[in-house]
């Protein structure tokens, strides 16, 4: 057997050791260890102290007070903060931003002034603002031009831009004209582009509209239950639900009348948007059937977007829904610009309505987290801070179970195991890539 000369053997051994160190360093660099001073479980309403959370390959791998931190792991010290799961806005419109100037807060004009490509760029910006405020999941419920919401979801999942996990609805399905009243030129001649709604009045049109949204990437179907006097019947809503189910999708209904709410609940709809049609009786039926309430409870503090009379009714009905144990989500319908506030700050302002309704902090937090994961149908993969789940979490300075306003000061955000915000400063560079990192087609 040929012997390796001694110097060469020493060199080979050194190279082997260096290689082992490199491999070890790379392996440990994939592990992030988070020291959490307090760790909130919103579902249980409990707080654990001095916890260690390990994250590897974008998922939680170990959680507890005595978890050993691997040598060489990146350690993030949040021991002075409260760590909790990311927040959910169950009804937002990221590709719509109407303003006082130039459209005098008339979003009907926004649809004509802003083309879909521009609105897609707005959606990216609004999504980043939502993530910075701690919202790691957003259900984007229509009014996004020509599928800008689906484009945003795809861009985030491919790694082009940072943002929340988006649950897009695509175009809202409704009777002719949708939620608004387009001119004949818009609705028939199409001399003015009007892409906000899919007109569907007959059973065949309803089926085709559902299939179109599913084909183009919707993850939930939204319909106008009663946006026009004729509205959808109970059987027509059932048809939407059956057709959506073929694609594995649930249905949310825009409801603005009591009769519309009754038809939606009778049909077995997944969730109801807005609280215009809500009553004590309907809340009881929703609780019995497990229908989610996405009430979009606008706070009076957002001047110009509600009235005192409307707000008082909103507060009373939210309280009534809570007393009836109606499944509640935190949902904002945020689609406008408020000077001095980011889209995320506009969304978090909605906790004021919940406080006015005297909802306990623990239940507000549960609506903003646990309920949000369930209505988004993501609770099996992301949301809760548990071993095996996708690693999303946020950290705040106070304890939101004791003071819900602690959620106004999000100091840290982890999304898909990557740090997006640290010490109150956004660090989005890790999310940007020169090409899709998760495949080109993730719809």
C-alpha positions in Angstrom: 0.0 0.0 0.0 1.3 3.4 -1.0 1.9 5.7 2.1 1.0 9.4 1.9 4.1 11.4 2.9 3.8 12.9 6.4 3.5 16.5 5.3 0.7 15.6 2.8 -1.0 13.5 5.5 -1.0 16.5 7.9 -2.3 18.7 5.1 -5.1 16.3 4.3 -6.1 16.0 8.0 -6.1 19.8 8.3 -8.3 20.1 5.2 -10.7 17.5 6.6 -11.0 19.4 9.9 -11.6 22.7 8.1 -14.3 21.1 6.0 -15.9 19.7 9.1 -15.8 23.1 10.7 -17.4 24.7 7.6 -20.1 22.1 7.4 -20.8 22.5 11.2 -20.9 26.3 10.8 -23.3 26.1 7.9 -25.5 23.7 9.7 -25.6 25.8 12.9 -26.1 29.0 11.0 -29.4 27.5 9.7 -30.6 27.4 13.4 -32.0 30.6 15.0 -32.5 30.6 18.8 -34.9 33.2 20.2 -34.9 34.0 23.9 -38.4 35.1 24.8 -38.9 37.0 28.1 -42.6 36.2 27.9 -44.4 33.9 25.4 -48.1 34.3 24.9 -50.4 31.4 23.9 -53.5 33.4 22.7 -55.6 30.3 22.4 -55.1 29.3 26.0 -54.8 32.9 27.2 -51.6 32.0 29.1 -48.1 33.5 29.4 -44.9 31.5 29.9 -41.7 33.1 31.0 -38.0 32.7 30.0 -38.7 30.5 26.9 -36.2 29.4 24.2 -37.6 29.0 20.6 -35.5 27.2 18.0 -36.2 27.9 14.3 -34.7 25.8 11.5 -35.5 25.8 7.8 -38.3 28.2 8.4 -40.1 26.1 11.0 -40.3 25.9 14.8 -38.3 22.9 16.0 -38.2 23.3 19.8 -39.9 25.5 22.4 -39.5 25.5 26.1 -37.6 26.9 29.2 -34.8 24.4 29.1 -34.1 24.0 25.3 -30.4 23.8 24.6 -29.1 26.3 22.1 -26.9 24.6 19.5 -23.3 25.8 19.2 -23.0 28.4 16.5 -26.7 29.2 16.3 -27.8 32.7 15.7 -29.2 34.0 19.0 -31.9 36.7 19.1 -32.4 38.1 22.5 -36.1 39.1 23.1 -35.9 38.5 26.8 -37.2 42.0 27.5 -40.1 41.6 25.2 -43.4 39.6 24.9 -43.4 37.2 22.1 -46.6 36.1 20.5 -48.0 34.7 17.2 -48.5 37.0 14.2 -51.7 38.9 13.8 -54.4 38.4 11.2 -56.6 40.9 9.4 -59.4 38.9 8.0 -60.7 41.5 5.7 -58.5 44.1 4.0 -58.0 45.6 0.5 -54.3 46.1 -0.1 -54.5 47.1 -3.7 -57.0 49.9 -3.0 -56.0 53.2 -1.4 -58.5 56.0 -1.9 -57.7 59.4 -0.6 -59.0 62.9 0.1 -56.8 64.1 -2.8 -57.5 63.8 -5.6 -60.7 61.7 -5.3 -62.3 63.1 -2.2 -62.4 59.7 -0.5 -64.6 58.4 -3.3 -63.2 55.0 -4.2 -65.4 54.7 -7.2 -63.1 57.3 -8.8 -60.0 55.3 -7.7 -61.0 52.4 -9.8 -61.0 54.6 -12.9 -57.9 56.7 -12.0 -55.5 53.9 -10.9 -54.7 51.1 -13.3 -54.1 47.6 -12.0 -50.3 47.7 -12.4 -50.1 50.8 -10.2 -52.5 49.2 -7.7 -50.3 46.1 -7.6 -47.4 48.3 -6.6 -49.6 50.0 -3.9 -50.5 46.5 -2.7 -46.8 45.6 -2.2 -46.3 48.8 -0.2 -49.4 48.2 1.9 -48.4 44.6 2.5 -45.0 45.7 3.8 -46.7 48.2 6.1 -49.1 45.5 7.4 -46.2 43.1 8.1 -44.3 45.8 9.9 -47.3 46.3 12.2 -47.3 42.6 13.1 -49.9 41.3 10.6 -48.4 38.0 9.2 -51.7 36.9 7.5 -54.1 39.1 5.5 -57.3 38.0 3.8 -57.6 40.3 0.8 -61.2 40.5 0.0 -61.6 41.9 -3.5 -61.6 45.4 -5.0 -58.0 44.9 -6.3 -58.4 45.7 -9.9 -57.6 42.8 -12.3 -56.3 40.3 -9.8 -53.6 42.5 -8.2 -54.3 40.6 -5.0 -53.3 37.2 -6.6 -50.2 38.9 -8.1 -49.2 40.1 -4.6 -49.6 36.6 -3.1 -47.5 35.1 -5.8 -44.8 37.7 -5.5 -44.6 37.2 -1.8 -44.5 33.4 -2.0 -41.9 33.5 -4.8 -39.7 35.7 -2.7 -39.8 38.9 -4.8 -41.0 41.0 -1.9 -41.8 40.7 1.8 -45.3 40.7 3.0 -48.0 38.8 5.0 -49.4 35.5 3.8 -52.1 36.6 1.5 -55.5 34.9 1.1 -56.9 36.5 -2.1 -60.5 36.5 -3.3 -59.9 37.7 -6.8 -62.8 39.6 -8.3 -66.0 39.9 -6.2 -68.9 38.1 -7.7 -72.3 39.8 -7.8 -75.4 40.6 -9.7 -74.9 43.0 -12.6 -72.9 46.0 -11.5 -71.5 44.4 -8.4 -71.4 46.6 -5.4 -71.6 49.8 -7.4 -73.5 51.3 -10.3 -71.3 51.5 -13.4 -72.5 53.5 -16.4 -73.7 51.6 -19.5 -70.4 52.5 -21.2 -68.5 50.8 -18.4 -70.8 47.7 -17.9 -71.8 47.0 -21.5 -69.7 48.8 -24.0 -66.5 48.5 -21.9 -65.2 51.8 -23.2 -64.2 52.5 -19.7 -62.4 49.6 -18.0 -64.3 48.3 -15.0 -62.6 45.2 -13.6 -63.8 45.3 -10.0 -66.6 42.7 -10.2 -67.6 39.6 -12.0 -71.3 40.0 -13.0 -73.1 36.7 -12.5 -76.9 36.6 -12.6 -77.8 33.2 -13.8 -76.7 29.8 -12.5 -74.3 29.3 -15.4 -72.8 32.7 -14.9 -72.3 32.0 -11.2 -70.6 28.7 -11.9 -68.3 30.3 -14.5 -67.4 33.2 -12.2 -66.4 30.9 -9.3 -64.3 28.8 -11.7 -62.6 31.9 -13.2 -61.5 33.1 -9.8 -60.3 29.7 -8.8 -58.4 29.4 -12.1 -56.7 32.7 -11.6 -55.6 32.0 -8.0 -58.3 32.9 -5.5 -58.0 31.2 -2.2 -61.4 32.3 -1.0 -64.5 33.3 -3.0 -66.3 36.6 -2.2 -69.9 37.4 -3.3 -72.2 40.3 -3.0 -75.1 38.7 -1.2 -77.4 41.8 -1.4 -75.5 44.6 -3.1 -78.5 45.0 -5.5 -82.2 44.9 -4.6 -82.5 41.5 -6.3 -79.5 40.0 -4.6 -78.8 36.3 -4.4 -81.3 33.8 -3.1 -80.5 31.1 -0.6 -80.3 28.5 -3.3 -78.0 30.7 -5.4 -75.7 31.2 -2.5 -75.7 27.4 -2.0 -74.7 27.1 -5.6 -71.7 29.3 -5.0 -70.7 27.3 -2.0 -71.0 24.0 -3.8 -69.0 25.2 -6.8 -66.3 26.8 -4.6 -66.0 23.6 -2.6 -65.0 21.7 -5.8 -61.9 23.9 -5.8 -61.4 23.5 -2.1 -62.5 27.1 -1.4 -64.8 28.7 1.2 -67.2 31.6 0.5 -67.5 35.0 2.2 -70.5 37.2 1.7 -70.7 41.0 1.6 -73.9 41.6 3.5 -75.7 44.9 4.0 -79.3 44.0 4.9 -80.9 41.8 7.5 -82.6 39.7 4.9 -79.3 39.2 3.1 -77.7 38.0 6.3 -80.5 35.5 6.9 -80.1 34.1 3.4 -76.4 33.8 3.8 -76.5 32.0 7.1 -79.3 29.7 6.0 -77.2 28.8 3.0 -74.3 27.8 5.2 -71.8 30.5 4.2 -68.3 30.4 5.7 -68.1 34.1 6.7 -70.1 37.3 6.6 -68.4 40.6 6.0 -69.6 43.8 7.7 -72.2 44.2 10.4 -74.9 46.2 8.6 -77.2 43.2 8.5 -76.4 41.8 12.0 -79.1 41.2 14.6 -79.2 39.4 17.9 -81.2 36.6 16.3 -78.7 36.3 13.4 -75.7 36.3 15.8 -77.3 33.4 17.6 -77.8 31.5 14.3 -74.2 32.2 13.3 -73.0 30.9 16.7 -75.0 27.7 16.2 -73.8 27.1 12.7 -70.2 28.3 13.2 -70.4 31.1 10.7 -67.5 33.6 11.0 -68.3 37.3 11.6 -65.9 39.6 9.8 -67.6 42.7 11.1 -65.1 45.4 9.9 -65.8 47.6 12.9 -64.5 51.1 11.9 -63.4 53.1 14.9 -64.7 56.7 15.4 -61.0 57.7 15.9 -60.5 57.4 12.1 -62.2 60.7 11.4 -64.4 60.8 8.3 -64.8 57.1 7.9 -67.8 56.6 10.2 -70.4 58.6 12.1 -71.1 58.7 15.8 -74.5 57.1 15.2 -73.1 54.4 13.0 -70.2 53.8 15.5 -72.5 53.4 18.5 -74.5 50.8 16.6 -71.3 49.0 15.5 -70.0 48.9 19.1 -73.4 47.6 20.4 -73.6 44.8 17.7 -70.0 43.7 18.3 -70.8 43.4 22.0 -73.9 41.5 21.2 -72.0 39.1 18.9 -69.4 38.4 21.7 -72.2 37.8 24.2 -73.8 35.3 21.8 -70.4 33.6 21.3 -70.5 34.3 17.6 -67.2 33.3 16.0 -65.4 36.6 15.7 -62.5 37.7 13.5 -60.5 40.9 13.6 -61.3 42.5 10.3 -60.9 46.1 9.1 -62.0 46.7 5.5 -59.0 49.1 5.4 -58.8 50.5 1.9 -58.0 54.2 2.5 -55.2 56.5 3.3 -55.1 58.3 6.7 -52.5 61.1 6.9 -49.7 60.2 9.3 -50.6 56.5 9.5 -49.3 53.5 7.6 -51.8 50.9 6.4 -50.7 48.7 9.4 -51.4 51.5 11.8 -54.8 52.1 10.3 -55.6 48.4 10.8 -54.4 48.3 14.4 -56.6 51.3 15.2 -59.6 49.0 15.0 -58.9 47.7 18.4 -60.5 50.9 19.7 -63.9 49.6 18.7 -63.3 46.3 20.4 -62.2 48.2 23.6 -65.4 50.3 23.4 -67.4 47.1 23.2 -65.8 46.0 26.4 -64.4 42.8 24.9 -61.8 41.3 27.2 -58.2 41.7 26.1 -57.7 37.9 25.9 -60.7 37.6 23.5 -59.5 40.5 21.3 -56.1 38.8 21.0 -57.8 35.5 20.2 -59.8 37.1 17.5 -56.6 38.7 16.1 -54.7 35.4 16.1 -56.4 32.0 16.6 -59.7 32.9 14.9 -57.8 34.5 12.1 -55.8 31.3 11.4 -59.0 29.3 11.4 -61.0 31.6 9.1 -58.0 31.6 6.8 -57.8 27.8 7.0 -54.1 28.0 7.9 -54.2 26.8 11.5 -52.6 23.4 10.6 -49.5 25.0 9.0 -48.9 28.5 10.3 -50.0 30.8 13.0 -49.6 29.1 16.4 -46.1 29.0 17.9 -45.7 25.2 18.0 -43.1 22.7 16.9 -43.5 21.8 13.2 -45.4 25.0 12.3 -44.1 27.7 9.9 -42.1 30.2 11.9 -44.1 33.4 12.1 -44.0 35.5 15.3 -43.9 39.0 16.6 -42.7 40.7 19.8 -44.0 43.7 21.7 -42.9 45.7 24.7 -45.9 45.1 26.9 -48.3 42.2 27.6 -51.3 42.4 25.3 -53.4 40.2 27.6 -53.0 42.9 30.3 -53.1 45.8 27.9 -54.2 45.3 24.3 -52.6 48.6 23.2 -49.3 46.8 23.6 -49.9 45.6 20.0 -49.4 49.2 18.8 -45.6 48.9 19.4 -44.4 45.9 17.4 -40.6 45.7 17.9 -39.8 42.4 16.2 -41.3 40.4 13.3 -40.2 37.0 12.1 -41.9 35.7 8.9 -41.2 32.3 7.5 -38.2 32.0 9.9 -36.6 35.2 8.5 -36.2 38.4 10.5 -38.2 41.2 8.9 -38.1 43.7 11.8 -35.7 44.0 14.7 -35.5 46.7 17.4 -38.4 48.4 15.7 -36.5 48.8 12.4 -37.5 46.9 9.2 -34.8 44.7 7.7 -36.4 43.4 4.5 -33.2 42.7 2.6 -33.4 38.9 3.2 -36.8 38.8 1.5 -35.7 40.3 -1.8 -34.3 38.0 -4.5 -33.2 38.3 -8.1 -35.5 35.5 -9.1 -38.3 33.4 -7.7 -36.8 31.1 -4.9 -39.9 29.0 -4.4 -40.8 28.2 -8.0 -42.2 30.4 -10.7 -45.8 29.3 -10.3 -47.1 29.0 -6.7 -50.7 30.1 -7.3 
